[in-house]
């Protein structure tokens, strides 16, 4: 009986070995660089409503992330030795971004997406393109105590977020955040953690949030800091708003691409690293955000990967 079992064991091992050999010899499904090399075309997604990172202007994509992706396209032409590389821009918003990557409708999403563990369950990310985080926009006529709590963490040198006088300042107020973003989750968590009798009301976009602050429906709008600043600056009522110079969270932004496509990710990261190290990057950055301060310069210096 034992000999018979040994016979079948040998057969099983042989079959498994043959299967493994076959799997190793089967060509992998062509990934992004293979397709780009064959078609001489690159599909770039962008969010038309994410100024200053990406937006539509006169029917064409524009913005910091869009310009970054144009640099990546130039780098891919050189890396792949292509005489030409056609770029197709695909407008995307909300959940369309991850779906487009997974479906192959876009090779890379050029927007303002924070790199989070939840997001990485669906897509992969390049090295960061911007040191962002949650900021706060409120009315210029907001009570000084509220501004002190949010800006400095305490009003008039007294404890905040719990106990008196924080409850007097923060409770029974409505705070807004952009639906579906990390700011929404952060705001809900803060209210729950400190057991505040405050209301969190999500909004669909920054313009809607600004209108709520303007008409007093919401005391504060929480969202991505640079987008808040840009939205406030472009508003007809820009003089009536304040964007506090404080990051409540640290959320570096990255470019989305397909999971498991390491060759393409390497090519993208190489292009970004070369762009950050270039002499003209400071001027490039200034076009969209003004002259970078020293922490921002340090961020890009440390983010760029060496060869």
C-alpha positions as CSV (number, residue, x, y, z in Angstrom):
1,X,0.0,0.0,0.0
2,X,2.8,2.3,0.9
3,X,4.5,1.7,-2.5
4,X,1.3,2.6,-4.3
5,X,1.0,5.8,-2.3
6,X,4.6,6.7,-3.1
7,X,3.9,6.1,-6.8
8,X,1.0,8.6,-6.7
9,X,3.1,11.1,-4.7
10,X,5.8,11.0,-7.4
11,X,3.2,11.6,-10.1
12,X,1.7,14.5,-8.1
13,X,5.0,16.2,-7.6
14,X,5.8,15.8,-11.3
15,X,2.5,17.4,-12.3
16,X,3.1,20.3,-9.9
17,X,6.6,20.8,-11.2
18,X,5.3,20.8,-14.8
19,X,2.6,23.3,-13.9
20,X,5.1,25.6,-12.2
21,X,7.5,25.4,-15.2
22,X,4.6,26.2,-17.5
23,X,3.5,29.2,-15.4
24,X,7.1,30.5,-15.4
25,X,7.4,30.1,-19.1
26,X,4.0,31.8,-19.9
27,X,4.6,35.4,-20.9
28,X,3.1,37.9,-18.4
29,X,0.1,40.0,-19.5
30,X,1.5,43.0,-21.2
31,X,1.7,45.9,-18.7
32,X,1.7,49.6,-19.1
33,X,5.2,50.2,-20.5
34,X,4.7,47.4,-23.0
35,X,1.5,48.9,-24.3
36,X,2.9,52.4,-24.4
37,X,5.9,51.2,-26.3
38,X,3.7,49.3,-28.8
39,X,1.0,52.0,-29.3
40,X,3.2,55.1,-28.7
41,X,0.2,56.4,-26.6
42,X,-0.2,57.3,-22.9
43,X,-3.6,57.7,-21.2
44,X,-3.6,60.3,-18.5
45,X,-6.6,60.9,-16.2
46,X,-7.2,64.2,-14.5
47,X,-9.8,65.8,-12.2
48,X,-11.4,68.9,-13.9
49,X,-12.3,70.3,-10.4
50,X,-9.1,70.1,-8.3
51,X,-7.5,73.5,-8.7
52,X,-4.6,74.2,-8.6
53,X,-3.5,70.5,-9.2
54,X,-5.8,69.8,-12.1
55,X,-8.6,71.6,-13.9
56,X,-10.1,72.2,-17.3
57,X,-9.3,75.5,-18.9
58,X,-10.7,76.3,-22.3
59,X,-11.4,72.6,-22.8
60,X,-7.8,71.6,-22.0
61,X,-6.3,70.1,-18.8
62,X,-4.2,72.4,-16.8
63,X,-2.7,72.6,-13.3
64,X,0.4,71.6,-11.3
65,X,-0.3,67.8,-11.4
66,X,-1.1,68.0,-15.2
67,X,2.2,69.9,-15.7
68,X,4.0,67.2,-13.7
69,X,2.5,64.5,-15.8
70,X,3.6,66.3,-19.0
71,X,7.2,66.1,-17.6
72,X,6.6,62.3,-17.0
73,X,5.4,61.9,-20.6
74,X,8.6,63.7,-21.8
75,X,10.7,61.4,-19.7
76,X,8.9,58.2,-20.9
77,X,9.7,59.3,-24.5
78,X,13.4,59.3,-23.6
79,X,13.3,56.2,-21.4
80,X,11.5,54.1,-24.1
81,X,13.4,55.6,-27.0
82,X,10.1,56.7,-28.7
83,X,10.2,59.2,-31.6
84,X,6.8,60.3,-30.5
85,X,4.4,59.7,-27.7
86,X,0.7,60.7,-28.0
87,X,-0.9,61.8,-24.8
88,X,-4.7,61.3,-24.3
89,X,-6.3,63.2,-21.4
90,X,-9.2,61.5,-19.7
91,X,-11.4,63.7,-17.4
92,X,-12.3,61.8,-14.2
93,X,-13.9,62.7,-10.9
94,X,-14.7,61.0,-7.6
95,X,-14.6,57.2,-7.7
96,X,-14.1,57.3,-11.5
97,X,-10.3,57.7,-10.8
98,X,-9.7,54.3,-9.2
99,X,-12.1,52.6,-11.5
100,X,-10.4,54.1,-14.6
101,X,-7.0,52.7,-13.4
102,X,-8.4,49.3,-12.7
103,X,-10.2,49.1,-16.0
104,X,-7.2,50.4,-18.0
105,X,-9.0,53.5,-19.1
106,X,-6.2,55.6,-17.7
107,X,-2.5,54.7,-17.1
108,X,-1.9,57.4,-14.6
109,X,-4.2,59.8,-12.7
110,X,-2.8,63.3,-12.4
111,X,-4.7,64.9,-9.6
112,X,-4.6,65.6,-5.9
113,X,-5.0,62.2,-4.2
114,X,-3.7,61.6,-0.7
115,X,-1.7,58.4,-0.3
116,X,-3.7,56.3,2.2
117,X,-3.8,52.6,3.1
118,X,-7.4,52.4,2.1
119,X,-6.7,53.9,-1.3
120,X,-3.7,51.6,-1.8
121,X,-6.1,48.6,-1.6
122,X,-7.4,49.7,-5.0
123,X,-4.4,51.5,-6.7
124,X,-0.7,52.1,-6.3
125,X,1.0,55.5,-6.0
126,X,4.1,57.2,-7.2
127,X,6.4,58.9,-4.9
128,X,4.7,62.1,-3.4
129,X,4.2,65.1,-5.6
130,X,3.1,67.6,-2.9
131,X,3.3,67.8,1.0
132,X,-0.4,68.5,1.7
133,X,-2.8,68.0,4.6
134,X,-6.2,69.1,6.0
135,X,-6.6,72.9,6.4
136,X,-9.5,75.1,7.6
137,X,-11.3,78.0,6.0
138,X,-13.6,80.3,7.9
139,X,-15.1,83.7,7.7
140,X,-13.0,86.7,8.3
141,X,-15.7,87.8,10.8
142,X,-15.6,84.5,12.8
143,X,-15.2,85.0,16.5
144,X,-11.5,85.4,17.6
145,X,-11.8,82.6,20.1
146,X,-12.8,80.1,17.4
147,X,-9.8,81.2,15.3
148,X,-7.5,80.9,18.3
149,X,-8.7,77.4,19.0
150,X,-8.2,76.3,15.4
151,X,-5.0,78.1,14.8
152,X,-3.1,77.8,18.0
153,X,-4.8,74.9,19.8
154,X,-6.0,77.1,22.7
155,X,-8.1,80.3,23.2
156,X,-6.4,82.9,25.5
157,X,-4.0,80.3,26.9
158,X,-6.8,77.9,28.1
159,X,-7.3,74.2,27.3
160,X,-9.2,73.3,24.2
161,X,-11.3,70.6,22.5
162,X,-12.6,69.3,25.9
163,X,-13.9,71.0,29.0
164,X,-14.6,74.7,29.4
165,X,-14.1,76.9,27.6
166,X,-13.6,74.7,24.5
167,X,-17.2,73.4,24.6
168,X,-18.5,76.9,24.6
169,X,-16.5,77.7,21.6
170,X,-16.8,74.5,19.5
171,X,-20.1,73.0,20.5
172,X,-23.4,73.6,18.8
173,X,-21.6,74.6,15.6
174,X,-21.8,73.0,12.2
175,X,-18.5,72.1,10.5
176,X,-18.2,71.0,6.9
177,X,-15.7,68.9,4.9
178,X,-15.5,67.6,1.4
179,X,-17.5,64.4,1.1
180,X,-15.4,61.3,0.4
181,X,-12.1,62.8,1.4
182,X,-9.8,62.1,4.3
183,X,-10.9,65.5,5.8
184,X,-14.4,64.1,6.2
185,X,-13.1,61.1,8.2
186,X,-10.8,63.3,10.3
187,X,-13.6,65.7,11.2
188,X,-16.0,63.0,12.2
189,X,-13.3,61.3,14.3
190,X,-12.4,64.6,16.1
191,X,-16.1,65.2,17.0
192,X,-16.5,61.7,18.2
193,X,-13.2,61.5,20.1
194,X,-13.8,64.7,22.1
195,X,-17.6,64.0,22.4
196,X,-18.6,67.4,21.1
197,X,-22.2,68.3,20.5
198,X,-21.3,69.6,17.1
199,X,-22.6,68.7,13.6
200,X,-20.5,67.5,10.7
201,X,-22.1,68.3,7.3
202,X,-20.3,67.1,4.2
203,X,-20.4,69.1,1.0
204,X,-19.9,67.9,-2.6
205,X,-17.3,70.4,-3.6
206,X,-15.2,73.4,-2.4
207,X,-17.5,76.0,-3.9
208,X,-20.5,74.6,-2.0
209,X,-18.4,74.6,1.2
210,X,-17.4,78.2,0.7
211,X,-21.0,79.2,0.1
212,X,-22.0,77.6,3.4
213,X,-19.2,79.5,5.3
214,X,-20.3,82.7,3.5
215,X,-24.0,82.4,4.5
216,X,-23.2,81.2,8.0
217,X,-24.6,77.6,7.5
218,X,-21.1,76.2,8.5
219,X,-18.6,77.8,10.8
220,X,-15.6,76.2,9.2
221,X,-14.8,74.3,6.0
222,X,-12.1,71.6,6.3
223,X,-10.4,70.4,3.2
224,X,-7.1,70.0,1.4
225,X,-5.0,73.0,2.3
226,X,-3.8,74.2,-1.2
227,X,-7.2,73.6,-2.8
228,X,-8.8,75.6,0.0
229,X,-6.4,78.4,-0.6
230,X,-6.9,78.4,-4.3
231,X,-10.7,78.2,-4.0
232,X,-10.8,81.1,-1.5
233,X,-8.4,83.3,-3.7
234,X,-10.6,82.8,-6.8
235,X,-13.9,83.5,-4.9
236,X,-15.7,86.8,-5.6
237,X,-15.7,87.2,-1.8
238,X,-12.1,86.3,-1.3
239,X,-11.6,89.2,1.2
240,X,-14.3,87.6,3.5
241,X,-12.4,84.4,4.1
242,X,-9.4,83.3,6.1
243,X,-7.4,80.0,5.5
244,X,-5.5,79.2,8.7
245,X,-1.8,78.5,8.3
246,X,-2.1,75.2,10.1
247,X,-2.1,71.6,8.8
248,X,-4.4,69.5,11.0
249,X,-3.1,66.3,9.2
250,X,-0.1,65.4,7.1
251,X,-1.2,63.8,3.8
252,X,1.4,63.8,0.9
253,X,-0.3,63.6,-2.5
254,X,0.7,61.1,-5.2
255,X,-0.2,60.0,-8.7
256,X,-2.3,56.9,-9.0
257,X,-1.4,54.0,-11.2
258,X,-2.2,50.3,-11.4
259,X,-1.2,47.9,-8.6
260,X,1.5,45.4,-9.4
261,X,3.0,47.3,-12.3
262,X,6.4,47.9,-10.8
263,X,8.2,48.7,-14.1
264,X,5.8,51.6,-14.9
265,X,5.9,52.8,-11.3
266,X,9.7,52.8,-11.5
267,X,9.6,54.8,-14.7
268,X,7.2,57.4,-13.2
269,X,9.3,57.7,-10.0
270,X,12.5,58.1,-12.1
271,X,10.8,60.9,-14.0
272,X,9.6,62.6,-10.8
273,X,13.0,62.3,-9.1
274,X,14.7,63.8,-12.1
275,X,12.2,66.7,-12.2
276,X,12.6,67.5,-8.5
277,X,16.4,67.5,-8.8
278,X,16.4,69.8,-11.9
279,X,17.6,73.4,-11.5
280,X,14.4,74.8,-12.9
281,X,12.1,72.9,-10.4
282,X,11.8,75.8,-8.0
283,X,10.6,78.1,-10.9
284,X,8.2,75.4,-12.0
285,X,6.8,75.1,-8.5
286,X,6.5,78.8,-8.1
287,X,4.2,79.0,-11.2
288,X,1.5,77.2,-9.2
289,X,2.1,77.9,-5.5
290,X,4.5,80.9,-5.3
291,X,8.1,80.6,-4.0
292,X,8.5,77.4,-1.9
293,X,9.5,77.9,1.7
294,X,12.5,75.9,3.2
295,X,10.3,73.0,4.5
296,X,8.9,72.5,1.0
297,X,12.3,72.6,-0.6
298,X,13.5,70.0,1.9
299,X,10.4,67.8,1.2
300,X,11.2,67.6,-2.5
301,X,14.9,67.1,-1.9
302,X,14.2,64.2,0.4
303,X,11.5,62.8,-1.8
304,X,13.6,62.5,-4.9
305,X,15.2,59.0,-5.2
306,X,18.8,58.6,-6.1
307,X,19.8,56.4,-9.1
